[in-house]
Amino acid sequence: MTSNQTSLNQAKLVLPTNDLEQQHATTLEIEPEETFDYSKRSQWLRAAVLGANDGLVSTASLMMGIGAVKQDLKVMILSGFAGLVAGACSMAIGEFVSVYSQLDIEVAQMKREKERMSGSDREDSNEEEKEGLPNPLQAAAASALAFSVGAMVPLLAASFIREYKVRIAVVVAAVTVALVVFGWLGAALGKAPVFRSSMRVLFGGWMAMFITFGLTKLIGSSGL
């Protein structure tokens, strides 16, 4: 009887520990999904997706505008390439200045907070805040690269087609597919409504291309 009672007591002592371990493991499995903050992706997501979309829409619109008055393939490709280079440089510089301004503000705020903290708290806070500081060079490079990737879509679509009407149709089709993909990608990464985001990006790109084409055609045909 004594040995049996001892075994039962040991079992009773072990069971709560196992229950706690299982409960802790379950908490660890569930916690990442509940606590993950998708807004942390906003910085690089904005620079990448918006940069690619800007490169796609602006370069395609420029090529459509030139194509409205000049049917020559070389002229259309050169205008698109010039738009790619100018746009990538503009995006990189703009992103660098914008993020650097944000960095200056956050560093100044960190200095003000350090003055109110004690020694140990100041060191811990400094390490944590440094990890969350924006990187201007990284944001500028991502923005320029993303713009170039988007701008390559209409350029590649028009590069090997000499027939004017077919070239315009292929550019519009390629840009349409890319707009839907970029809209879906941005929504999927940010956990936003996919269909609404894709349609918003698509209709915005269509409007930019058709307005540029129409106005350039109107001005070109008027003899100005």
Order of alpha helices (4+ residues) and beta strands (2+ residues): alpha-alpha-alpha-alpha-alpha-alpha-alpha-alpha
